[in-house]
Amino acid sequence: MPVVPCGRPRSTTGPPRPDAGSVTVELAAAIPLLVAVTLAMVSLLGLARDQVLAQGAAREAAREAAIGGDDARASAAARAALPPGRAAAVTVVAVGPHRVRVSVELPVGLPFGVHPVAIRATAVAAREPGPSPVPANR
């Protein structure tokens, strides 16, 4: 059975076509752009993760403060909800006699020389009546 070539025949002996190598140049220009877009998307995922971490830490601290724990115990509860060694600023504020508000701020560094940003989360809880619980370490 004879072999029939598909498409335009290629000449290996003639002069090079004017568009020879253009795909290589286009690919070489597109790869850095694709890498930059991928890194930006990974950074956005990291920001979303940090927002979830901050919200969870604020919720834990508000719960601790609501059951009668002092500010130090609430701050410790927030730091326990974060990964070890993660820097955070925790603020516990009484909002009237029956509520407490906790704010957690996480500094986040970004790639490409972008200035660091701060992720903030706030949780509010109603104070529970009754005596404060006794810490487990006493």
C-alpha atoms as an extended CHARMM CRD file, in Angstrom:
* protein
*
       138  EXT
         1         1  MET       CA              0.0000000000        0.0000000000        0.0000000000  PROA      1               0.0000000000
         2         2  PRO       CA              1.4690000000        3.4020000000       -0.9440000000  PROA      2               0.0000000000
         3         3  VAL       CA              2.0710000000        6.0290000000        1.7330000000  PROA      3               0.0000000000
         4         4  VAL       CA              0.2330000000        9.2980000000        1.0730000000  PROA      4               0.0000000000
         5         5  PRO       CA              1.5610000000       12.3870000000        2.9060000000  PROA      5               0.0000000000
         6         6  CYS       CA             -0.9320000000       14.4590000000        4.8500000000  PROA      6               0.0000000000
         7         7  GLY       CA             -0.9540000000       18.2320000000        4.7970000000  PROA      7               0.0000000000
         8         8  ARG       CA              1.7170000000       20.3680000000        3.2210000000  PROA      8               0.0000000000
         9         9  PRO       CA              4.8380000000       18.4860000000        2.1780000000  PROA      9               0.0000000000
        10        10  ARG       CA              8.0290000000       19.4750000000        3.9570000000  PROA      10              0.0000000000
        11        11  SER       CA             11.1120000000       20.1640000000        1.9810000000  PROA      11              0.0000000000
        12        12  THR       CA             14.3850000000       19.3480000000        3.6680000000  PROA      12              0.0000000000
        13        13  THR       CA             16.5250000000       20.5510000000        0.8130000000  PROA      13              0.0000000000
        14        14  GLY       CA             14.9040000000       23.8770000000       -0.0460000000  PROA      14              0.0000000000
        15        15  PRO       CA             15.3030000000       27.2300000000        1.6650000000  PROA      15              0.0000000000
        16        16  PRO       CA             13.6790000000       27.6140000000        5.1290000000  PROA      16              0.0000000000
        17        17  ARG       CA             10.1570000000       28.9450000000        5.2230000000  PROA      17              0.0000000000
        18        18  PRO       CA              9.6850000000       32.4870000000        6.5960000000  PROA      18              0.0000000000
        19        19  ASP       CA              7.6100000000       31.2300000000        9.5690000000  PROA      19              0.0000000000
        20        20  ALA       CA             10.1060000000       28.5630000000       10.6220000000  PROA      20              0.0000000000
        21        21  GLY       CA             10.8050000000       28.7870000000       14.3680000000  PROA      21              0.0000000000
        22        22  SER       CA              7.9340000000       31.1700000000       15.1560000000  PROA      22              0.0000000000
        23        23  VAL       CA              6.2610000000       28.6080000000       17.4140000000  PROA      23              0.0000000000
        24        24  THR       CA              9.4240000000       28.3470000000       19.4880000000  PROA      24              0.0000000000
        25        25  VAL       CA              9.6100000000       32.1260000000       19.9400000000  PROA      25              0.0000000000
        26        26  GLU       CA              5.9260000000       32.3580000000       20.8720000000  PROA      26              0.0000000000
        27        27  LEU       CA              6.3170000000       29.5380000000       23.3920000000  PROA      27              0.0000000000
        28        28  ALA       CA              9.4210000000       31.1520000000       24.8910000000  PROA      28              0.0000000000
        29        29  ALA       CA              7.4270000000       34.3580000000       25.4100000000  PROA      29              0.0000000000
        30        30  ALA       CA              4.3600000000       32.6020000000       26.8410000000  PROA      30              0.0000000000
        31        31  ILE       CA              6.0860000000       30.3780000000       29.4260000000  PROA      31              0.0000000000
        32        32  PRO       CA              7.1730000000       33.2230000000       31.7870000000  PROA      32              0.0000000000
        33        33  LEU       CA              3.6710000000       34.6700000000       31.6160000000  PROA      33              0.0000000000
        34        34  LEU       CA              2.1530000000       31.2950000000       32.5220000000  PROA      34              0.0000000000
        35        35  VAL       CA              4.5920000000       30.9180000000       35.4290000000  PROA      35              0.0000000000
        36        36  ALA       CA              3.7180000000       34.4110000000       36.7380000000  PROA      36              0.0000000000
        37        37  VAL       CA             -0.0300000000       33.7050000000       36.5100000000  PROA      37              0.0000000000
        38        38  THR       CA              0.4410000000       30.3780000000       38.3160000000  PROA      38              0.0000000000
        39        39  LEU       CA              2.4260000000       32.0250000000       41.1380000000  PROA      39              0.0000000000
        40        40  ALA       CA             -0.2260000000       34.7340000000       41.4900000000  PROA      40              0.0000000000
        41        41  MET       CA             -2.9560000000       32.0940000000       41.7720000000  PROA      41              0.0000000000
        42        42  VAL       CA             -0.9850000000       30.1760000000       44.4110000000  PROA      42              0.0000000000
        43        43  SER       CA             -0.5580000000       33.4460000000       46.3580000000  PROA      43              0.0000000000
        44        44  LEU       CA             -4.3130000000       34.0430000000       46.2600000000  PROA      44              0.0000000000
        45        45  LEU       CA             -4.8960000000       30.5490000000       47.6130000000  PROA      45              0.0000000000
        46        46  GLY       CA             -2.4440000000       31.3090000000       50.4160000000  PROA      46              0.0000000000
        47        47  LEU       CA             -4.3590000000       34.4870000000       51.2760000000  PROA      47              0.0000000000
        48        48  ALA       CA             -7.6190000000       32.5310000000       51.4020000000  PROA      48              0.0000000000
        49        49  ARG       CA             -6.0090000000       29.9350000000       53.6830000000  PROA      49              0.0000000000
        50        50  ASP       CA             -4.7260000000       32.6770000000       55.9970000000  PROA      50              0.0000000000
        51        51  GLN       CA             -8.1980000000       34.2470000000       56.1400000000  PROA      51              0.0000000000
        52        52  VAL       CA             -9.6630000000       30.9070000000       57.2280000000  PROA      52              0.0000000000
        53        53  LEU       CA             -6.9160000000       30.5210000000       59.8570000000  PROA      53              0.0000000000
        54        54  ALA       CA             -7.5400000000       34.0180000000       61.2220000000  PROA      54              0.0000000000
        55        55  GLN       CA            -11.2960000000       33.4840000000       61.3880000000  PROA      55              0.0000000000
        56        56  GLY       CA            -10.8860000000       30.1800000000       63.2210000000  PROA      56              0.0000000000
        57        57  ALA       CA             -8.4610000000       31.7160000000       65.6980000000  PROA      57              0.0000000000
        58        58  ALA       CA            -10.8010000000       34.6520000000       66.3740000000  PROA      58              0.0000000000
        59        59  ARG       CA            -13.7250000000       32.2800000000       66.9060000000  PROA      59              0.0000000000
        60        60  GLU       CA            -11.7580000000       30.1450000000       69.3900000000  PROA      60              0.0000000000
        61        61  ALA       CA            -10.6030000000       33.2100000000       71.3230000000  PROA      61              0.0000000000
        62        62  ALA       CA            -14.1220000000       34.6610000000       71.4530000000  PROA      62              0.0000000000
        63        63  ARG       CA            -15.4600000000       31.3550000000       72.7550000000  PROA      63              0.0000000000
        64        64  GLU       CA            -12.7800000000       31.2420000000       75.4600000000  PROA      64              0.0000000000
        65        65  ALA       CA            -13.4820000000       34.8250000000       76.5000000000  PROA      65              0.0000000000
        66        66  ALA       CA            -17.2490000000       34.1780000000       76.4790000000  PROA      66              0.0000000000
        67        67  ILE       CA            -17.0730000000       31.2980000000       78.9570000000  PROA      67              0.0000000000
        68        68  GLY       CA            -15.3170000000       33.5050000000       81.4460000000  PROA      68              0.0000000000
        69        69  GLY       CA            -11.6670000000       33.2370000000       80.5330000000  PROA      69              0.0000000000
        70        70  ASP       CA             -9.5380000000       36.3290000000       80.8910000000  PROA      70              0.0000000000
        71        71  ASP       CA             -7.8700000000       38.1400000000       77.9950000000  PROA      71              0.0000000000
        72        72  ALA       CA             -4.6340000000       36.1740000000       78.3440000000  PROA      72              0.0000000000
        73        73  ARG       CA             -6.4540000000       32.8350000000       78.0720000000  PROA      73              0.0000000000
        74        74  ALA       CA             -8.4410000000       34.0920000000       75.0790000000  PROA      74              0.0000000000
        75        75  SER       CA             -5.2480000000       35.2380000000       73.3780000000  PROA      75              0.0000000000
        76        76  ALA       CA             -3.6250000000       31.8760000000       74.1290000000  PROA      76              0.0000000000
        77        77  ALA       CA             -6.6450000000       30.0910000000       72.6160000000  PROA      77              0.0000000000
        78        78  ALA       CA             -6.2730000000       32.1440000000       69.4360000000  PROA      78              0.0000000000
        79        79  ARG       CA             -2.5720000000       31.3520000000       69.1830000000  PROA      79              0.0000000000
        80        80  ALA       CA             -3.2550000000       27.6600000000       69.7830000000  PROA      80              0.0000000000
        81        81  ALA       CA             -5.6150000000       27.6710000000       66.7960000000  PROA      81              0.0000000000
        82        82  LEU       CA             -2.8300000000       28.9530000000       64.5290000000  PROA      82              0.0000000000
        83        83  PRO       CA              0.1420000000       26.9650000000       63.2110000000  PROA      83              0.0000000000
        84        84  PRO       CA              3.1200000000       26.9560000000       65.6180000000  PROA      84              0.0000000000
        85        85  GLY       CA              5.3520000000       30.0030000000       65.2900000000  PROA      85              0.0000000000
        86        86  ARG       CA              2.8280000000       32.0300000000       63.2820000000  PROA      86              0.0000000000
        87        87  ALA       CA              2.9410000000       35.7240000000       64.1700000000  PROA      87              0.0000000000
        88        88  ALA       CA             -0.4150000000       37.2110000000       65.0890000000  PROA      88              0.0000000000
        89        89  ALA       CA             -1.8580000000       40.2210000000       66.8740000000  PROA      89              0.0000000000
        90        90  VAL       CA             -4.8440000000       39.3170000000       69.0570000000  PROA      90              0.0000000000
        91        91  THR       CA             -7.1260000000       41.9800000000       70.5320000000  PROA      91              0.0000000000
        92        92  VAL       CA             -9.8710000000       41.1510000000       73.0710000000  PROA      92              0.0000000000
        93        93  VAL       CA            -12.4220000000       43.8900000000       73.7830000000  PROA      93              0.0000000000
        94        94  ALA       CA            -15.5370000000       43.7920000000       75.9780000000  PROA      94              0.0000000000
        95        95  VAL       CA            -18.5490000000       45.1060000000       74.0530000000  PROA      95              0.0000000000
        96        96  GLY       CA            -20.8980000000       46.0090000000       76.8400000000  PROA      96              0.0000000000
        97        97  PRO       CA            -21.5190000000       43.7520000000       79.8260000000  PROA      97              0.0000000000
        98        98  HSD       CA            -22.7700000000       40.7770000000       77.8070000000  PROA      98              0.0000000000
        99        99  ARG       CA            -20.5550000000       40.4910000000       74.7340000000  PROA      99              0.0000000000
       100       100  VAL       CA            -16.9000000000       40.1780000000       73.8200000000  PROA      100             0.0000000000
       101       101  ARG       CA            -15.1930000000       40.9410000000       70.4980000000  PROA      101             0.0000000000
       102       102  VAL       CA            -11.8960000000       39.3640000000       69.4330000000  PROA      102             0.0000000000
       103       103  SER       CA             -9.8400000000       40.5330000000       66.4480000000  PROA      103             0.0000000000
       104       104  VAL       CA             -6.9510000000       38.5690000000       64.9850000000  PROA      104             0.0000000000
       105       105  GLU       CA             -4.4900000000       40.1020000000       62.5300000000  PROA      105             0.0000000000
       106       106  LEU       CA             -1.9980000000       38.0010000000       60.5620000000  PROA      106             0.0000000000
       107       107  PRO       CA              0.8190000000       39.6240000000       58.5610000000  PROA      107             0.0000000000
       108       108  VAL       CA              1.2120000000       37.9510000000       55.1700000000  PROA      108             0.0000000000
       109       109  GLY       CA              4.1290000000       38.3590000000       52.7790000000  PROA      109             0.0000000000
       110       110  LEU       CA              3.4510000000       38.2590000000       49.0440000000  PROA      110             0.0000000000
       111       111  PRO       CA              5.7430000000       37.3400000000       46.1330000000  PROA      111             0.0000000000
       112       112  PHE       CA              7.0120000000       39.6630000000       43.3850000000  PROA      112             0.0000000000
       113       113  GLY       CA              8.0980000000       42.3340000000       45.8850000000  PROA      113             0.0000000000
       114       114  VAL       CA              4.5270000000       43.3100000000       46.7580000000  PROA      114             0.0000000000
       115       115  HSD       CA              4.2190000000       45.0020000000       50.1600000000  PROA      115             0.0000000000
       116       116  PRO       CA              3.0310000000       42.6630000000       52.9220000000  PROA      116             0.0000000000
       117       117  VAL       CA             -0.6560000000       42.7520000000       53.7350000000  PROA      117             0.0000000000
       118       118  ALA       CA             -2.5370000000       42.0950000000       56.9540000000  PROA      118             0.0000000000
       119       119  ILE       CA             -5.3650000000       39.5770000000       57.0910000000  PROA      119             0.0000000000
       120       120  ARG       CA             -7.9390000000       40.5300000000       59.7310000000  PROA      120             0.0000000000
       121       121  ALA       CA            -10.7920000000       38.5400000000       61.2310000000  PROA      121             0.0000000000
       122       122  THR       CA            -13.2280000000       39.3980000000       64.0090000000  PROA      122             0.0000000000
       123       123  ALA       CA            -15.5470000000       37.2340000000       66.0890000000  PROA      123             0.0000000000
       124       124  VAL       CA            -18.1620000000       38.2990000000       68.6220000000  PROA      124             0.0000000000
       125       125  ALA       CA            -19.6100000000       36.0610000000       71.3280000000  PROA      125             0.0000000000
       126       126  ALA       CA            -22.1420000000       36.4860000000       74.1220000000  PROA      126             0.0000000000
       127       127  ARG       CA            -20.7470000000       36.0220000000       77.6070000000  PROA      127             0.0000000000
       128       128  GLU       CA            -22.0770000000       32.9300000000       79.3200000000  PROA      128             0.0000000000
       129       129  PRO       CA            -23.4120000000       33.2740000000       82.8530000000  PROA      129             0.0000000000
       130       130  GLY       CA            -21.8680000000       31.4360000000       85.7400000000  PROA      130             0.0000000000
       131       131  PRO       CA            -18.4380000000       31.1370000000       87.3080000000  PROA      131             0.0000000000
       132       132  SER       CA            -15.3240000000       31.0260000000       85.2100000000  PROA      132             0.0000000000
       133       133  PRO       CA            -14.0080000000       27.5280000000       84.5200000000  PROA      133             0.0000000000
       134       134  VAL       CA            -10.8920000000       26.3910000000       86.3310000000  PROA      134             0.0000000000
       135       135  PRO       CA             -7.8860000000       25.9780000000       83.9780000000  PROA      135             0.0000000000
       136       136  ALA       CA             -6.7050000000       22.4110000000       83.4840000000  PROA      136             0.0000000000
       137       137  ASN       CA             -3.1080000000       23.1670000000       84.5050000000  PROA      137             0.0000000000
       138       138  ARG       CA             -4.0010000000       24.1260000000       88.1350000000  PROA      138             0.0000000000
